């Protein structure tokens, strides 16, 4: 591997030292043929050098954006930083950055014709490796002025140049460094880690959308706890997830074990992963976390239900009706995620009795599902229209309240789920004094036994 002083002066090579998608090679060859320098850069090169598959190649070139629009008809600008989308690939003009007043974006961008200047502004050494030609007459080669290859071999995440400057420029780099280190199980180079700790609070400058995107990508990893641990070790967790940072260490450890168990059992499924992340905090706090991570409203509701039901203690003294009431805490489509989450929490507690209890609960839930026990309003043998037609009730909240009461009765005793029986019970509810009060805004009486 090249040393830090002569990394770019190795023996020229005409073919890339790793597989490259034909579409990316075609774009490079088009730029070379047009008289420009052009290189593969960034995470694609890093992953390729690690022998990993690459589906997203980025290209850097000395061609200016307006020139790229000419070379590639039908291409379009992507941003003000010199990025053009052509043939499905992002092509960015070499640039040097300036002051970052908001800790996120440069106040100005100056285009450059020098690949070394472009690599010098990048975040991490392992992302500052390029492969290509400086012009049509030059030989293709790896360009690695920061010795990113050396850090790949040493399994290190190191900032390019002065780490304090890199993280002061763009606070999102703090989260990216954590995610990349966790993904590859690399260590943070000591000076880089110290700078991350010093700038941890700067993540507050990053938009919730970008923070949420990074955290959710961390949760999609094979071992998500690595990233959360690094966030904790660098104090970034205090800013992005203070609810988790406030947990006592043993509780946080159990939470992270549950997250890893869910990731291993249901890889790539975000909802149970988010629920596992929030499983040791209160449901109302979980809602705040999820909203801050910019999870969609429907997913927030579903995940909060999972968190609440996962914390509900089970005992083998539960009756079948208790099991059905528990099942009714979440809709049918969430029940699998709920049992997965509860099993993960029990496993994280390293308590064989807890694991056995959850397995018993799983079997009892399966039995109730097989029996097609009524659990939601749609399962009732009557609906609001029946109440209106048979009992002469007007539209209003009383109908919903009666249906809720009837559902509670049916969950307790499924044999009651008969149209005639339910209409009689509804009529009895209305005959009770508190039922009349409710029609005027009062409360319903206790369930009929």
C-alpha positions in Angstrom: 0.0 0.0 0.0 1.2 3.5 -0.7 2.7 5.7 2.0 1.3 9.0 3.0 3.8 11.1 1.0 3.8 9.1 -2.2 0.4 7.5 -2.3 -0.4 8.8 -5.7 2.8 7.9 -7.5 2.5 4.2 -7.7 2.8 2.0 -10.8 0.0 3.1 -13.2 -2.7 0.6 -14.0 -5.0 0.5 -17.0 -7.8 -1.5 -15.4 -9.5 -0.9 -12.1 -8.2 -3.1 -9.3 -11.8 -4.1 -8.5 -15.0 -4.8 -10.4 -16.8 -1.7 -11.7 -20.3 -1.5 -13.1 -20.3 -1.1 -16.9 -22.4 2.1 -16.6 -19.8 3.7 -14.4 -17.0 2.7 -16.7 -18.9 4.1 -19.7 -19.3 7.5 -18.0 -15.6 7.6 -17.1 -14.6 6.7 -20.7 -17.0 9.4 -22.1 -15.3 12.0 -19.9 -11.8 10.8 -20.8 -12.7 10.8 -24.5 -14.0 14.4 -24.1 -10.5 15.4 -22.8 -11.3 15.5 -19.0 -9.9 14.0 -15.9 -12.4 11.7 -14.2 -12.3 9.4 -11.2 -14.4 7.0 -9.2 -14.5 8.4 -5.6 -15.9 7.9 -2.2 -17.7 5.1 -0.6 -17.9 3.0 -3.7 -14.1 2.8 -4.0 -13.8 2.1 -0.3 -16.3 -0.8 -0.5 -14.7 -2.2 -3.6 -11.3 -2.2 -2.0 -12.8 -4.1 0.9 -14.2 -6.7 -1.6 -17.8 -5.7 -1.0 -20.4 -5.3 -3.7 -21.0 -1.7 -4.9 -24.2 -0.5 -6.4 -23.7 3.3 -6.0 -20.7 4.8 -7.8 -19.8 8.4 -7.5 -17.6 10.2 -10.1 -15.5 13.3 -9.7 -14.1 15.3 -12.7 -12.4 18.5 -13.7 -15.3 19.2 -16.1 -17.5 22.0 -15.0 -21.2 21.5 -14.5 -22.2 23.3 -17.6 -19.8 21.2 -19.6 -21.2 18.0 -18.1 -24.7 19.1 -19.3 -23.3 19.3 -22.8 -21.3 16.0 -22.7 -24.3 14.1 -21.3 -27.5 15.3 -23.1 -30.5 14.9 -20.8 -28.5 15.3 -17.6 -29.6 17.6 -14.8 -28.2 19.7 -11.9 -28.7 18.1 -8.5 -27.5 20.9 -6.2 -25.4 24.1 -6.1 -22.3 22.2 -5.3 -21.5 21.1 -8.8 -23.3 17.8 -8.9 -24.9 16.7 -12.1 -27.0 13.5 -12.6 -26.1 11.7 -15.8 -27.0 8.2 -16.9 -28.2 7.5 -13.3 -24.8 8.5 -11.7 -23.9 11.5 -9.7 -20.9 13.4 -11.3 -19.4 16.2 -9.2 -16.8 18.8 -10.3 -13.6 18.9 -8.3 -14.0 21.6 -5.7 -12.4 23.2 -2.7 -14.6 24.2 0.2 -14.7 27.4 2.2 -16.1 28.5 5.6 -19.0 26.5 7.0 -21.0 29.0 9.1 -23.8 26.6 9.9 -21.7 23.5 10.6 -23.4 21.8 7.6 -22.7 23.4 4.2 -19.9 25.5 2.9 -20.7 29.2 2.5 -19.2 29.1 -1.0 -17.8 26.6 -3.4 -14.8 27.1 -5.7 -14.4 24.6 -8.5 -11.0 23.1 -9.0 -9.1 21.1 -11.6 -7.0 19.2 -9.1 -8.2 15.8 -7.7 -5.9 16.3 -4.7 -7.7 19.4 -3.6 -11.0 17.6 -4.0 -9.9 14.6 -1.9 -8.4 16.9 0.8 -11.8 18.4 1.6 -13.4 14.9 2.2 -14.4 13.6 5.6 -12.5 10.3 6.2 -9.3 8.9 4.7 -11.1 5.7 3.7 -13.6 7.9 1.7 -10.8 9.9 0.1 -9.5 7.3 -2.3 -10.0 7.7 -6.1 -9.4 5.7 -9.2 -9.2 7.1 -12.6 -7.2 9.3 -15.0 -6.1 12.9 -14.8 -6.7 13.2 -18.5 -7.1 11.2 -21.7 -3.4 10.7 -22.2 -2.6 9.7 -18.6 -2.7 6.2 -17.2 -5.4 5.1 -14.8 -4.3 4.7 -11.2 -5.4 4.8 -7.6 -5.0 8.2 -6.0 -4.7 8.0 -2.2 -3.0 11.0 -0.7 -4.3 10.4 2.8 -3.4 6.7 2.9 -7.0 5.6 3.2 -5.8 2.1 2.1 -3.5 2.0 5.1 -6.4 2.8 7.4 -8.6 0.2 5.7 -5.9 -2.4 6.4 -5.6 -1.1 10.0 -9.4 -1.1 10.4 -9.4 2.6 11.4 -11.7 5.5 10.8 -9.6 8.6 10.6 -10.5 12.1 9.6 -8.8 13.7 6.6 -6.3 16.3 7.9 -7.3 18.1 11.1 -10.2 16.2 12.6 -11.5 19.3 14.5 -11.7 21.2 11.3 -13.5 18.4 9.5 -16.2 18.0 12.1 -16.5 21.8 12.7 -17.2 22.1 9.0 -20.0 19.6 8.8 -21.5 18.0 11.9 -23.2 15.3 9.9 -19.8 13.9 9.5 -19.9 12.9 13.1 -22.8 10.6 12.5 -21.4 9.2 9.3 -18.1 8.4 11.0 -20.0 6.4 13.7 -22.1 4.6 11.1 -19.1 3.6 9.0 -17.0 2.5 11.9 -19.9 0.4 13.2 -20.7 -1.1 9.8 -17.2 -2.4 9.3 -16.4 -2.9 13.0 -13.5 -0.4 12.7 -12.0 1.6 15.6 -12.0 5.3 15.8 -8.5 6.7 15.4 -7.7 8.4 18.8 -7.4 12.0 17.6 -10.5 11.6 15.5 -12.4 10.2 18.4 -11.2 13.1 20.6 -12.4 15.6 18.0 -15.8 13.8 17.8 -16.2 14.1 21.6 -15.3 17.8 21.4 -17.8 18.5 18.7 -20.6 16.1 19.8 -23.0 18.9 20.6 -22.6 20.3 17.1 -25.0 17.5 15.9 -27.7 19.8 17.1 -27.1 21.9 13.9 -28.0 18.9 11.7 -31.6 18.7 10.6 -33.9 16.1 12.2 -34.4 14.5 8.8 -30.7 13.9 8.3 -30.2 12.7 11.9 -33.1 10.4 11.6 -31.9 9.0 8.3 -28.5 8.2 9.8 -29.9 6.6 12.9 -32.2 4.5 10.9 -29.4 3.3 8.7 -27.5 2.4 11.8 -30.4 0.3 13.0 -30.5 -1.5 9.6 -27.0 -2.9 10.2 -26.2 -6.4 11.1 -25.2 -5.4 14.6 -26.9 -2.1 15.4 -25.5 -1.9 19.0 -22.1 -1.1 17.7 -23.3 2.3 16.3 -25.3 3.1 19.4 -22.3 2.2 21.6 -20.1 4.5 19.6 -22.7 7.3 19.8 -22.6 6.8 23.6 -18.8 6.7 23.8 -18.4 9.9 21.8 -21.3 11.6 23.8 -23.2 12.2 20.5 -26.0 10.1 22.0 -26.6 12.9 24.6 -27.7 15.2 21.7 -29.4 12.8 19.3 -31.1 10.4 21.7 -31.0 11.9 25.2 -33.7 9.5 26.4 -31.4 6.6 25.8 -28.3 8.4 27.1 -30.2 8.9 30.4 -30.7 5.2 30.9 -28.6 3.5 33.6 -25.8 1.4 32.0 -27.3 -2.0 32.7 -30.7 -0.9 31.3 -29.0 0.5 28.1 -27.0 -2.7 27.7 -30.2 -4.7 27.8 -31.8 -2.4 25.3 -28.9 -2.8 22.9 -28.9 -6.6 23.3 -32.6 -6.5 22.4 -31.8 -4.4 19.3 -29.2 -6.9 18.2 -31.5 -9.8 18.7 -34.2 -8.2 16.7 -31.7 -7.4 13.9 -30.5 -11.0 13.8 -34.1 -12.4 13.9 -35.7 -10.0 11.5 -33.0 -8.3 9.5 -33.9 -5.2 7.6 -37.3 -4.7 9.4 -37.3 -1.2 10.7 -40.4 -1.2 12.8 -39.3 -3.9 15.3 -35.8 -2.4 15.3 -37.2 1.0 16.3 -39.4 -0.5 18.9 -36.4 -2.4 20.4 -34.4 0.8 20.5 -37.2 2.5 22.5 -38.3 -0.6 24.5 -36.7 0.6 27.8 -38.2 4.1 27.8 -41.8 5.2 28.4 -44.2 5.1 25.5 -44.7 8.8 25.6 -40.9 9.3 25.4 -40.7 6.7 22.6 -43.2 8.8 20.7 -41.0 11.9 21.1 -38.0 9.9 19.9 -39.7 8.6 16.8 -41.1 11.9 15.8 -37.7 13.5 16.2 -36.3 10.8 14.0 -38.9 11.8 11.4 -40.6 8.4 11.4 -44.0 8.6 9.5 -47.1 9.2 11.6 -48.6 5.8 11.0 -45.3 4.1 11.9 -45.0 6.2 15.1 -48.4 5.0 16.2 -47.7 1.4 15.4 -44.3 1.5 17.1 -45.6 3.2 20.3 -48.2 0.5 20.6 -45.5 -2.2 20.3 -43.4 -0.4 23.0 -46.4 -0.2 25.4 -47.5 -3.8 24.9 -43.9 -5.1 25.1 -43.6 -3.6 28.6 -46.9 -5.2 29.8 -45.9 -8.0 32.3 -47.1 -11.5 31.6 -47.8 -14.1 34.3 -48.8 -17.8 33.9 -51.8 -17.1 36.1 -53.4 -15.1 33.2 -56.8 -16.4 32.1 -57.6 -17.0 28.4 -59.5 -13.7 28.6 -56.4 -12.0 29.9 -54.5 -13.3 26.9 -57.2 -12.0 24.5 -57.1 -8.6 26.2 -53.4 -8.5 25.8 -53.7 -9.4 22.1 -56.2 -6.6 21.6 -53.6 -4.1 22.6 -52.2 -4.2 19.1 -53.9 -4.9 15.7 -53.3 -8.3 14.1 -50.6 -7.1 11.7 -48.4 -6.0 14.7 -48.8 -9.1 16.7 -45.8 -10.9 15.2 -43.6 -7.9 15.8 -44.8 -7.7 19.4 -44.0 -11.3 20.2 -40.6 -10.9 18.5 -39.9 -7.8 20.6 -41.0 -9.4 23.9 -38.8 -12.5 23.2 -35.8 -10.2 22.4 -36.3 -8.3 25.7 -36.5 -11.6 27.6 -33.4 -12.9 25.9 -31.5 -9.7 26.7 -32.4 -10.1 30.4 -30.6 -13.4 30.4 -33.4 -14.8 32.6 -34.4 -18.4 31.5 -37.7 -18.0 33.4 -38.6 -14.9 31.5 -37.7 -16.6 28.2 -39.9 -19.6 29.2 -42.8 -17.2 30.1 -42.6 -15.5 26.8 -42.6 -18.8 25.0 -45.7 -19.8 26.9 -47.4 -16.6 26.0 -46.5 -17.1 22.3 -48.2 -20.5 22.4 -51.3 -19.2 24.1 -51.5 -16.3 21.5 -51.2 -18.8 18.7 -54.0 -20.9 20.2 -56.3 -17.9 20.4 -55.5 -16.9 16.8 -56.2 -20.4 15.6 -59.6 -20.2 17.4 -60.2 -16.9 15.6 -61.2 -15.2 18.8 -62.8 -11.8 18.3 -60.4 -9.0 19.2 -61.3 -5.9 17.3 -64.5 -4.0 16.5 -64.6 -5.5 13.0 -64.9 -8.9 14.6 -68.2 -8.1 16.3 -71.4 -9.6 15.0 -73.0 -6.2 14.9 -71.9 -2.7 13.9 -73.0 0.9 14.3 -75.7 0.6 11.6 -77.3 -2.3 13.5 -77.5 -0.2 16.7 -79.1 2.6 14.8 -81.6 0.4 13.0 -82.5 -2.0 15.9 -82.4 0.4 18.8 -83.2 3.7 17.1 -80.0 5.4 18.2 -78.9 8.6 16.5 -75.4 9.0 15.2 -73.0 10.1 17.9 -70.4 9.0 20.4 -72.8 6.8 22.3 -72.6 4.2 19.4 -68.8 4.0 19.6 -68.9 3.7 23.4 -71.5 0.9 23.3 -69.5 -1.0 20.6 -66.3 -0.7 22.7 -68.2 -2.1 25.8 -69.6 -5.0 23.7 -66.1 -5.7 22.4 -64.8 -5.9 25.9 -67.5 -8.3 26.8 -66.9 -10.5 23.8 -63.1 -10.5 24.4 -63.9 -11.8 27.9 -66.4 -14.4 26.6 -66.3 -15.1 22.9 -69.5 -17.1 22.9 -71.4 -13.8 23.4 -70.5 -12.7 19.8 -73.9 -13.3 18.4 -76.0 -10.6 16.7 -79.2 -11.1 18.8 -77.2 -11.5 22.0 -75.3 -8.3 21.4 -78.3 -6.3 20.5 -80.0 -7.4 23.8 -76.8 -6.4 25.8 -76.7 -3.1 24.0 -80.3 -2.5 24.9 -79.6 -3.3 28.6 -76.7 -0.9 28.6 -79.1 1.9 27.4 -81.6 0.9 30.1 -79.1 1.5 32.9 -79.2 5.0 34.3 -75.5 5.7 33.5 -76.2 4.7 29.9 -78.8 7.5 29.7 -76.3 9.9 31.3 -73.8 9.0 28.6 -76.3 9.9 25.9 -76.1 13.4 27.5 -72.3 13.2 27.7 -71.9 11.0 30.9 -69.9 7.8 31.4 -70.9 4.2 30.6 -71.5 1.7 33.3 -69.1 -1.1 34.1 -69.1 -4.2 31.7 -72.0 -6.5 32.0 -71.1 -9.8 33.7 
